[in-house]
Amino acid sequence: MGRPMKAVAPTRRQLVTVLLLLICLLAAYVAALRLVAAATWPESVLLALACLLAVPLLLALVVKVLSAPKSLARFSRTLYRVIAHAMILSQYLLPWLGWSALIALLGGREMTWAIAFRAGGAIAAISYLAGFALVMGLRPRADAVEVTALDVPIPGLPSSFDGYRILHVSDLHGGARMVCASAAERLARASELSPDIVVFSGDLAARPDAIAAMAKEMTRLQAADGQFAVVGNHDAWMGEERVTDALSLAGYRVLANEHVAVERQGQRLYLAGVRDASYTQGDDLPAALRGIPEGAPLIIISHSPDIVLKPISKRAALILAGHTHGGQVVFPWLGPLYVPTRLGRRRMAGLLEVNGRTLFITRGLGEVFPPFRLNCPPEIALITLRSV
């Protein structure tokens, strides 16, 4: 059994790079406060330190806002665009307002809100430029994808399925042209493998206009026994029906709280897929398992790993999930910036045992905000089932 993914110890190069970045940011903040707010040197240094310490808190706030429960598919296209652009704008406005409020509160009597707002804008502009440089420096190369090969024992697995190979991909999050191009190159790496079956555990696109293009890229993945998928929270937000139609045209059987039996030499392996079990909570696992004989070899596919917390999930020999991105930004020693699961920060990726169930969480192929990865490369999983 594999171990949970853990935060790694930093290398000397990482430590030096982070230290230099912090010193440069602090110096830029001090200069901005001196020029814009006319603060004294001691005041500028103290305010700059406070603004620097507030960076991770403001970043976490933006991530929380962007990942807040929402269902945009029911809105008209015009209203959707307004809401989507407002969400994008929040990435810039929330930190600006946060730094402005911090400067106003800590700046003393002579620090008016107008001056604080201008100083907060200067701090924000510097931070955005530094963040852009960080993204470009830490964004994985399009071909920098890790292929994880695992042997997983399955109790009661029929002999005809011994050595059965499952290609598991997840979380493409196609959106901007560069993101779609990166996902396409990573999928090309997956197409070099020779699986018996392909499983996609959701989150195809981050923008409605990228759904068709990403589904077309998914046609790269072919397997003798077919391609299967479930929808994720982003798919629900973008329009579950639209995503399902696109994947169906690409040759995928989308399992929406239902199951299918794969047959070999008269023997069966069952696959059950559920709708998003995280933000939209559209999952119905009892419905998906209805009709599957007790004790039959069963694999559950879910976008969110939280499905493992459902008592009925104990019927599965293996649960495949994504959604967490493995933390995506995993700081040395400190761990991930944010992990959207109730399983905890130590169970963000890998082959795990949870309440006696075997769960595999892939790190996925794409990124969401912030649009880079740290100590968490994109992943394709090739899982080989073994009889026990």
N, C-alpha and C positions, 0 to 999 in steps of 0.2 A: 504494500500500500504506500502511495506517495505521501509526501509531507506537505503541509500548507506552505504557500509562498510567504517568505519572510523578507523584511527589510534588510538590505545588504549593508555591510560595512563600507564606508566611503574609501575610495582610493586617495592617494596623496594628491593626484592631479585634480580630482573632484573637489577636495578641500581647498586647494589653492585657487581654483577657478571660482568657487563660491565666495571665498574670502575677498578676492579681488573685485568681484561683482558687488558685494555689499559695501566695500570701501568706496567704489566709484559712485554707487547710488547715494550713499551718505553724503559724499562731497557735492554731488549734483543737487541734492535736496537742500543742503546748507546754502549753496550759492543761490538757488532759486528763492529761498526765504529771505536772504539778505537783499536781493535785488527787488523782489516783488513786494514783500511785506515790510521791508526796511527794519527787520529785527536785528537786535544786537548779536554779536558773535555767540555769546553763551546761549541766548534764546534760540538762535538758529540751530545750534548743535542739538539742544534738547528737543526742539520741535521736529528736527530731522530724524532723530532717534525714535521718537514716538511714531512718526509716519512710517518709518522702516519696520517697526514692530507690528504696525497695523496691516502691513501687506498681506500676510497669510490669512488674517481674519477677514479682510475685505475680499480676498480671492475666494475664500470658502463661502462667503455670503453670495457672491455672484454664482458660484456653482449651485448653491441651494436654490436660488431663484430660477436658474435655467433648468433645473431638474425638478421643479415643482410640478405637482400633478396638473395636467392640462389635457384637454381633448379638443384638438383643433379641427378635426375632420368635419364636425357638424356645422362649422361656420362657412359663410360664402367665401369665395376665393379672395375677394377684396378685403373682407374683414380679417381673413387669415393673414394676408400680407401685412396688414396694419399691426396685428398682434405679434407676428414673427419679427417685424422690424423693431417693435418696441422691446422685445426680448433681447435682440442684438444690441440695441441702444443701451440697455441696462448694464451691459458689460463695461461701458464707458462712464455712464452717469453715476452708478452706485459707488465706485471707488472715488470719483471726483467729489461727490457729496460727502462721503465718509471722511476723506482727508480734510475737506473744508471745515466740517464740524469739529474735528479733532484740533485743528489749528485755532479755530475760534475759541474753543473751550480752554485750551492750554496757553493761549497767547497773551493773556492778561487784559487789562482794561483798555489799552490802546489798540488792541487787535479788533477792529470792526468786522462784521460779517462780510462786508464788501471786500475788504482786504483779504480776509481768510478765504473767500471764494476764489479770488484771483490766485492766491498762493496755492490753494488746493488744485486749481487748474494746472498750474506750473508743475506741481508734484506729479499730477496724473499724467501730463504729457511726457515727462521724463520716464515715468514708470512704463507707459505704453511703448515707448521706443526701446527701453531695456527689455520689456517682455517680448516685443517682436524679434529682437536679436536672439533672445533665449529660445523662442519657438523655432526660429530658423536653424539655430545651432543644435537643438536637441530633438528636432523632428526626425523620426526614423527614416532612413533611406527607403525608397519604394521597394527595393529588393531585400531589405533587412527584416526578414521574417523567420521565425524559429519554428522548425518542424519538430513537434513533440511526439515521439513514438512510445506507446504504452501497451503492455500486455495486461489485460484485466480478466481475472478469473470470474466465471459466471456459473453459479451453482445450477445444476440441472440443464446445462446447455446441451442441446442435441449434438451428437457426434458430427453431423454434417455441417454444423456451424463452428466447429473448432478451428480456430485460425481465421475467422471472419473479420474482415477489415472495414472499419467505419472511419470515414473522413469527416471530421467535425470542424466546421467553421462558424463564425459568429461575428456580429457587431461590425458590419462594414461601415455604416454611417456615411454613405456617400453624400456629398453636398457640393462644395466648391469644386471647380474643375481639377485643381491639384489633388484634392482628397480622392476624387473618383479615379484619377490616374494612378495614384498610389495603391488604392484598393485593387485595381485591375492587375497591376503588376504582382501584387501579393497573391491574388487568385491564380495567376499564371503559374506561380510556384506550386500551388495546390494541385493544379491540373496535371502535373508531372507524376503524381502518385497514382496508384492503381487500386482504388478501394472497391469493395463489394457493394458499398452503399454510401451515399452522401447525406449528411445531416447538417442543416443550417438552423441555428437556434436564435434567429431573429435580429432585428434592427438593421434593415437593409439600407435605409437612406435617412438623412437628416433634413432633407428638403424635398417637397413633393415633385419638383421638376427633375430630381435625380433618380426617381424610382425606376423608371423605364430603363435608363442607362445602366443602373446597377443590376437590375434583373437580367439584362442582356449579358453582362459580364459573368453572371452566375451560370450561364450556359456552358462556360468553360469546364465546369465540374460535371463529369459523367461517371456512372457506375452501372454495373451489370444488373443489380437489383433495384435501381432507381434512385431518385433524389427526393428527400423529404425535408419539410421546413415547418417551423412554427413562427408566429409573429411576436415581436417584442413591444415594449412600451412606445418606442419611437415610431414603429409601424402603426400602432393604434393612433398616435397623435397625427401622423401624416395622412391617415386614412386606411384603415385595416382592409377594407374591401379593395381599394386600389392596389395595395401591396400584394394582397392575395391573388388578384387577377394577373398582375405582372409576373409573379413567381410561377403561377400556373402556366402562363404562356412560355415561360423559360423551362418548362418540363419538371416542375417541382409539385409534389403532392403536399399541400398545406394541411397539417393536422390541427384542426380547431376543436379541441376537447373531444378527440376521437382517436381511434387506433386503427392499425393495419397489421396484417400478418404477413411476414415474409416466409416463403416456403422453399425448402430444399430437400429433395429426396423424400418427400412426404412428411418432413418434420417442419416445425414452425418456431419462429422467433417473432415476438410481438413488439411493435413500436407504438407507444401512446404519446400524443402531443397535446399540449394545453396552450391556451391563449395566455396573454401576459398576466403573470401572477404578482407583478410588482405594483406599479402606479395605478393601472386601470383595473386590476383585480378581475380580469375576465376569465380566469381559469375555472374549470369544473373538472377536477380530476376523477371524481366518482363516475361522471358521465363518460370520460375518456377510457376508463378501465372496464366499463360495463360490457359483459360478454366475453371477457378474457378468462379462461379457465384458471382456477386457483392453482398456484404452483407452477404455472407456465413461465418459461423464460421471458422476461419483460424488461424493456428499456424505456424509460420516460424521457421525453425531450421537453424542456422548458426553457424559456428565455431567462427567467429569474431563478437562481438557485434556492430561493426561499420555499419553493415547492417541496423541498425535502422536509420541511417542518410539518407538512400535512401528515397526519397519522396513516392515511391510506397509502402513502408513498412507500411504506415498508414492503409492499408487494413487489417493488422493482428490484431487479438484480443490479441495475446501473441507472443513474440519472445523469443526463448530459445538460449542461446549462452554460450560459455566458453572462452578459449584463454588467459584470463588475469591472471589466477591462483589466483585471488583475491589479486594480488600484490606479493604473495608467501612469500616475506621477507618484513614484515611491521614493520618498526621501531616505537617505542613509540614516540608520538608527531610528528615526522618527516614524517611518512607515508611510502609508499612502495618505494623500491629501484627502480623499473621500472614497468610501466604498459603499455603494448602494445595496446593502444586504443586511438582513437581521442576523446573519451568521457571525458577524463580527469581523474586525480588521485582520485577524490572523487566518481567516478562511476566505481569502479573496481570489484564490486561483489554485489550480492543481488537482491532483487526485486525492480525495479526502474521504474520511469515514465520519459520518454525522449520524448520531443516534442509531448506529448499527447499519446504516445505509451507505452504499458506495456512490459517491458523487464526484463528477469531474466538471470543473469550471474552467473554461478556456479564457485566455486573456483577450481573445478576439483579434480582429485585423485592423480596425479603424480607431479613430480618436474622437472625443468630444471635448468641450471646453474644460481646461485649457488644451489647445490643439497640439500637444506634443506628449512624448513619453519619456520617463526617466526611470532607469533600472527596471524596465518592464517592456520588453520587446513584443511586437505583434506575434501572434501564434496561430499555427495550423496544427491540429491534432490528428494523428493517425492511431486509432485504437484497435488493437487486435484482441478479439474475444477468445478466451481459453476455457475448455471444459475442466471441471473439477469434480 
